[in-house]
Amino acid sequence: VGLFTGYGASRQSLEARRLEGVMKRYELGDSRVDLYLEEMHVDKETCIEFNVTREHDVRSLQAANSEVFEYYAPERKGSVATSYVVEEYLAPDLEPVDTVNPPIDPVDG
């Protein structure tokens, strides 16, 4: 999942999603979060919400690129460049944060 420049993903919210069984594991990269899922279906939407924090003030944010692919068959993939709606709110168990809800629609390649 691509992140806006200047934003970082919350390990706390990612770990909470992992413990809920939403994903198998995650890895934080430079301006992205890699999510590892057991399965996805092309006819069913998959949505994983996690919190991000604005670490730097960046003007004119550009769309972030996200990609989904099968681990053992990377030629089967889909991607999307998305402009996100960023909302500030207080999560029940977290400090005030900016949150990003990127849609990922897998497409057979």
N, CA, C and O of each residue as an XYZ file, in Angstrom:
436
protein
N       0.860     -1.163      0.000
C       0.000      0.000      0.000
C       0.903      1.221      0.000
O       1.720      1.400      0.903
N       0.753      2.057     -1.015
C       1.552      3.273     -1.083
C       1.046      4.316     -0.105
O      -0.159      4.442      0.113
N       1.963      5.057      0.479
C       1.618      6.130      1.410
C       1.988      7.467      0.789
O       2.905      7.555     -0.027
N       1.270      8.497      1.182
C       1.638      9.841      0.768
C       3.036     10.166      1.273
O       3.452      9.684      2.327
N       3.752     10.980      0.520
C       5.037     11.484      0.995
C       4.797     12.281      2.267
O       3.881     13.102      2.332
N       5.622     12.036      3.277
C       5.493     12.746      4.543
C       4.650     12.030      5.576
O       4.513     12.514      6.700
N       4.073     10.872      5.220
C       3.248     10.110      6.151
C       3.920      8.786      6.497
O       4.603      8.193      5.663
N       3.723      8.330      7.724
C       4.238      7.042      8.164
C       3.126      6.223      8.779
O       2.236      6.764      9.434
N       3.173      4.922      8.570
C       2.141      4.025      9.089
C       2.346      3.762     10.581
O       3.477      3.728     11.066
N       1.256      3.581     11.288
C       1.274      3.282     12.712
C       1.503      1.785     12.933
O       0.674      0.959     12.550
N       2.633      1.445     13.553
C       2.897      0.033     13.884
C       1.815     -0.503     14.824
O       1.426     -1.667     14.731
N       1.340      0.341     15.713
C       0.327     -0.072     16.679
C      -0.952     -0.520     15.983
O      -1.506     -1.566     16.322
N      -1.427      0.261     15.013
C      -2.663     -0.123     14.334
C      -2.437     -1.316     13.403
O      -3.325     -2.157     13.261
N      -1.261     -1.405     12.765
C      -0.961     -2.569     11.922
C      -0.885     -3.840     12.759
O      -1.391     -4.889     12.359
N      -0.257     -3.741     13.909
C      -0.152     -4.912     14.791
C      -1.533     -5.321     15.300
O      -1.811     -6.512     15.438
N      -2.393     -4.355     15.577
C      -3.760     -4.670     15.998
C      -4.496     -5.427     14.898
O      -5.194     -6.398     15.188
N      -4.356     -5.005     13.645
C      -5.000     -5.715     12.513
C      -4.428     -7.125     12.372
O      -5.165     -8.066     12.078
N      -3.117     -7.275     12.580
C      -2.501     -8.610     12.497
C      -3.061     -9.528     13.580
O      -3.403    -10.680     13.311
N      -3.151     -9.020     14.784
C      -3.667     -9.825     15.894
C      -5.145    -10.173     15.708
O      -5.605    -11.198     16.211
N      -5.887     -9.335     14.996
C      -7.291     -9.620     14.677
C      -7.418    -10.678     13.588
O      -8.513    -11.176     13.325
N      -6.295    -11.020     12.954
C      -6.325    -12.022     11.899
C      -6.652    -11.474     10.530
O      -6.887    -12.240      9.595
N      -6.671    -10.152     10.395
C      -6.987     -9.514      9.123
C      -5.891     -9.782      8.098
O      -6.162     -9.912      6.904
N      -4.647     -9.864      8.578
C      -3.515    -10.147      7.711
C      -2.559    -11.084      8.431
O      -2.571    -11.188      9.658
N      -1.741    -11.755      7.653
C      -0.775    -12.696      8.217
C       0.410    -11.957      8.835
O       0.839    -12.265      9.947
N       0.937    -10.968      8.088
C       2.030    -10.138      8.592
C       2.100     -8.867      7.764
O       1.379     -8.717      6.777
N       2.978     -7.946      8.173
C       3.174     -6.690      7.463
C       4.649     -6.305      7.545
O       5.376     -6.743      8.436
N       5.065     -5.486      6.606
C       6.413     -4.922      6.618
C       6.305     -3.451      6.244
O       5.577     -3.080      5.323
N       7.041     -2.621      6.976
C       7.070     -1.197      6.677
C       8.243     -0.913      5.756
O       9.370     -1.325      6.030
N       7.976     -0.207      4.663
C       9.023      0.173      3.724
C       9.060      1.675      3.573
O       8.361      2.398      4.284
N       9.873      2.142      2.650
C       9.978      3.563      2.380
C       8.733      4.023      1.630
O       8.562      3.694      0.457
N       7.878      4.768      2.284
C       6.628      5.294      1.716
C       5.647      4.205      1.316
O       4.858      4.391      0.390
N       5.688      3.064      2.009
C       4.736      1.995      1.702
C       4.626      1.032      2.875
O       5.468      1.009      3.773
N       3.562      0.239      2.839
C       3.360     -0.845      3.791
C       3.055     -2.088      2.969
O       2.145     -2.079      2.140
N       3.802     -3.145      3.190
C       3.538     -4.424      2.529
C       2.685     -5.272      3.458
O       3.075     -5.551      4.592
N       1.516     -5.681      2.971
C       0.595     -6.503      3.743
C       0.576     -7.903      3.138
O       0.483     -8.052      1.919
N       0.661     -8.912      3.970
C       0.639    -10.300      3.512
C      -0.670    -10.932      3.973
O      -0.929    -11.054      5.171
N      -1.489    -11.330      3.004
C      -2.800    -11.897      3.275
C      -2.814    -13.361      2.870
O      -2.087    -13.763      1.961
N      -3.628    -14.155      3.534
C      -3.782    -15.564      3.163
C      -4.471    -15.706      1.819
O      -4.083    -16.540      1.001
N      -5.506    -14.882      1.589
C      -6.232    -14.976      0.334
C      -6.982    -13.681      0.054
O      -7.287    -12.901      0.957
N      -7.269    -13.482     -1.228
C      -8.118    -12.390     -1.693
C      -8.948    -12.946     -2.831
O      -8.532    -13.879     -3.517
N     -10.120    -12.371     -3.028
C     -11.009    -12.810     -4.091
C     -11.251    -11.640     -5.036
O     -11.508    -10.521     -4.592
N     -11.170    -11.899     -6.342
C     -11.364    -10.821     -7.315
C     -12.798    -10.310     -7.337
O     -13.041     -9.193     -7.793
N     -13.753    -11.103     -6.853
C     -15.152    -10.685     -6.862
C     -15.614    -10.136     -5.509
O     -16.807     -9.913     -5.304
N     -14.667     -9.920     -4.584
C     -15.013     -9.436     -3.249
C     -14.011     -8.351     -2.840
O     -12.802     -8.534     -2.981
N     -14.514     -7.234     -2.338
C     -13.649     -6.143     -1.904
C     -12.888     -6.528     -0.639
O     -13.440     -7.156      0.265
N     -11.631     -6.147     -0.589
C     -10.807     -6.345      0.597
C     -10.388     -4.973      1.104
O      -9.811     -4.183      0.356
N     -10.670     -4.690      2.351
C     -10.345     -3.385      2.929
C      -9.635     -3.607      4.263
O     -10.169     -4.254      5.163
N      -8.431     -3.062      4.375
C      -7.685     -3.132      5.626
C      -7.380     -1.702      6.040
O      -6.649     -0.990      5.352
N      -7.938     -1.290      7.158
C      -7.730      0.064      7.642
C      -6.598      0.074      8.653
O      -6.504     -0.803      9.512
N      -5.736      1.086      8.539
C      -4.698      1.298      9.534
C      -4.422      2.790      9.620
O      -4.707      3.536      8.684
N      -3.875      3.215     10.728
C      -3.622      4.628     10.966
C      -2.259      5.038     10.432
O      -1.314      4.249     10.402
N      -2.188      6.290     10.012
C      -0.921      6.893      9.618
C      -0.781      8.220     10.350
O      -1.763      8.802     10.811
N       0.457      8.683     10.447
C       0.742      9.950     11.091
C       1.488     10.841     10.123
O       2.415     10.401      9.443
N       1.083     12.083     10.064
C       1.814     13.035      9.240
C       3.128     13.344      9.948
O       3.137     13.913     11.040
N       4.228     12.967      9.321
C       5.551     13.187      9.903
C       6.207     14.458      9.379
O       7.040     15.059     10.057
N       5.826     14.866      8.162
C       6.367     16.071      7.538
C       5.240     16.764      6.788
O       4.365     16.112      6.219
N       5.271     18.086      6.793
C       4.265     18.847      6.065
C       4.687     18.919      4.595
O       5.675     19.573      4.260
N       3.942     18.252      3.729
C       4.244     18.225      2.303
C       3.076     18.864      1.566
O       1.922     18.494      1.779
N       3.375     19.809      0.712
C       2.334     20.482     -0.071
C       2.122     19.745     -1.382
O       3.020     19.064     -1.877
N       0.940     19.885     -1.932
C       0.581     19.286     -3.226
C       0.836     17.781     -3.248
O       1.584     17.273     -4.083
N       0.207     17.095     -2.326
C       0.368     15.643     -2.278
C      -0.098     15.008     -3.583
O      -1.158     15.344     -4.109
N       0.693     14.106     -4.083
C       0.379     13.382     -5.306
C      -0.253     12.042     -4.951
O      -0.156     11.573     -3.816
N      -0.893     11.443     -5.927
C      -1.490     10.127     -5.710
C      -0.396      9.122     -5.327
O       0.739      9.211     -5.794
N      -0.751      8.197     -4.495
C       0.175      7.139     -4.092
C      -0.187      5.862     -4.845
O      -1.364      5.583     -5.073
N       0.807      5.105     -5.221
C       0.580      3.866     -5.965
C       0.513      2.680     -5.021
O       1.346      2.533     -4.127
N      -0.483      1.842     -5.230
C      -0.620      0.598     -4.479
C      -0.705     -0.546     -5.468
O      -1.230     -0.393     -6.570
N      -0.188     -1.679     -5.069
C      -0.169     -2.842     -5.948
C      -0.506     -4.081     -5.124
O      -0.132     -4.192     -3.956
N      -1.211     -4.996     -5.750
C      -1.518     -6.268     -5.112
C      -1.106     -7.361     -6.085
O      -1.334     -7.255     -7.290
N      -0.490     -8.425     -5.540
C      -0.089     -9.546     -6.393
C       0.000    -10.812     -5.562
O       0.122    -10.772     -4.338
N      -0.063    -11.930     -6.257
C       0.094    -13.222     -5.595
C       1.567    -13.452     -5.333
O       2.399    -13.270     -6.222
N       1.888    -13.850     -4.123
C       3.271    -14.035     -3.709
C       3.992    -15.058     -4.586
O       5.125    -14.826     -5.008
N       3.341    -16.183     -4.858
C       3.976    -17.243     -5.644
C       3.667    -17.150     -7.131
O       4.157    -17.966     -7.912
N       2.873    -16.182     -7.533
C       2.573    -15.960     -8.954
C       2.492    -14.455     -9.192
O       1.412    -13.930     -9.463
N       3.629    -13.754     -9.092
C       3.608    -12.290     -9.168
C       3.106    -11.723    -10.492
O       2.818    -10.530    -10.579
N       2.997    -12.558    -11.521
C       2.442    -12.067    -12.786
C       0.943    -11.801    -12.664
O       0.380    -11.072    -13.481
N       0.295    -12.375    -11.665
C      -1.121    -12.094    -11.381
C      -1.167    -10.912    -10.419
O      -0.942    -11.063     -9.218
N      -1.461     -9.736    -10.963
C      -1.391     -8.540    -10.128
C      -2.373     -7.473    -10.586
O      -2.959     -7.551    -11.666
N      -2.527     -6.505     -9.750
C      -3.330     -5.336    -10.053
C      -2.701     -4.151     -9.351
O      -1.973     -4.322     -8.373
N      -2.973     -2.954     -9.838
C      -2.418     -1.766     -9.198
C      -3.398     -0.609     -9.356
O      -4.295     -0.632    -10.198
N      -3.195      0.393     -8.521
C      -4.046      1.567     -8.550
C      -3.251      2.757     -8.014
O      -2.483      2.620     -7.061
N      -3.439      3.915     -8.627
C      -2.905      5.170     -8.101
C      -4.095      5.905     -7.504
O      -5.066      6.195     -8.201
N      -4.018      6.203     -6.222
C      -5.172      6.731     -5.520
C      -4.858      8.022     -4.794
O      -3.821      8.152     -4.143
N      -5.768      8.975     -4.914
C      -5.737     10.163     -4.074
C      -6.629      9.840     -2.882
O      -7.804      9.512     -3.048
N      -6.077      9.934     -1.706
C      -6.792      9.507     -0.508
C      -7.568     10.640      0.130
O      -7.234     11.816     -0.011
N      -8.609     10.250      0.834
C      -9.318     11.174      1.699
C      -8.663     11.026      3.064
O      -8.647      9.938      3.639
N      -8.132     12.108      3.573
C      -7.440     12.072      4.853
C      -8.338     12.720      5.893
O      -8.749     13.870      5.741
N      -8.638     11.979      6.945
C      -9.504     12.465      8.009
C      -8.736     12.438      9.315
O      -7.967     11.511      9.568
N      -8.936     13.430     10.130
C      -8.321     13.415     11.440
C      -9.385     13.018     12.449
O     -10.463     13.609     12.485
N      -9.084     12.016     13.269
C     -10.037     11.576     14.270
C      -9.304     10.931     15.423
O      -8.106     10.658     15.345
N     -10.028     10.694     16.480
C      -9.463     10.050     17.657
C      -9.947      8.611     17.692
O     -11.118      8.351     17.968
N      -9.054      7.685     17.416
C      -9.388      6.271     17.497
C      -9.539      5.902     18.969
O      -8.906      6.520     19.825
N     -10.377      4.890     19.281
C     -10.644      4.544     20.671
C      -9.386      4.248     21.479
O      -9.317      4.609     22.654
N      -8.391      3.599     20.878
C      -7.215      3.190     21.631
C      -5.936      3.900     21.189
O      -4.837      3.483     21.554
N      -6.076      4.984     20.396
C      -4.905      5.654     19.856
C      -4.991      7.161     20.059
O      -6.052      7.697     20.380
N      -3.872      7.830     19.869
C      -3.815      9.283     19.898
C      -4.441      9.833     18.613
O      -4.653      9.067     17.673
N      -4.744     11.135     18.540
C      -5.260     11.707     17.291
C      -4.279     11.443     16.149
O      -3.072     11.640     16.287
N      -4.828     10.989     15.013
C      -3.983     10.634     13.872
C      -4.682     11.012     12.579
O      -5.887     11.266     12.562
N      -3.919     11.046     11.501
C      -4.493     11.112     10.169
C      -4.669      9.671      9.733
O      -3.784      8.849      9.973
N      -5.775      9.343      9.104
C      -6.007      7.963      8.696
C      -6.184      7.887      7.192
O      -6.727      8.797      6.566
N      -5.724      6.804      6.633
C      -5.811      6.582      5.205
C      -6.488      5.248      4.980
O      -6.101      4.242      5.577
N      -7.487      5.231      4.132
C      -8.204      4.008      3.801
C      -8.052      3.746      2.307
O      -8.948      4.079      1.532
N      -6.930      3.152      1.890
C      -6.726      2.951      0.448
C      -7.517      1.771     -0.090
O      -7.450      0.678      0.472
N      -8.266      1.973     -1.173
C      -8.939      0.838     -1.797
C      -7.961      0.094     -2.685
O      -7.220      0.712     -3.448
N      -7.952     -1.225     -2.593
C      -7.128     -2.035     -3.471
C      -8.047     -3.000     -4.172
O      -8.685     -3.830     -3.523
N      -8.129     -2.911     -5.478
C      -8.958     -3.797     -6.268
C      -8.053     -4.710     -7.068
O      -7.441     -4.264     -8.038
N      -7.949     -5.990     -6.687
C      -7.071     -6.892     -7.431
C      -7.628     -7.158     -8.821
O      -8.839     -7.260     -9.018
N      -6.727     -7.268     -9.765
C      -7.087     -7.554    -11.143
C      -6.153     -8.649    -11.626
O      -4.938     -8.554    -11.453
N      -6.713     -9.688    -12.228
C      -5.854    -10.742    -12.774
C      -5.037    -10.168    -13.905
O      -5.559     -9.476    -14.779
N      -3.729    -10.465    -13.883
C      -2.832     -9.951    -14.921
C      -2.426    -11.010    -15.877
O      -1.672    -10.742    -16.812
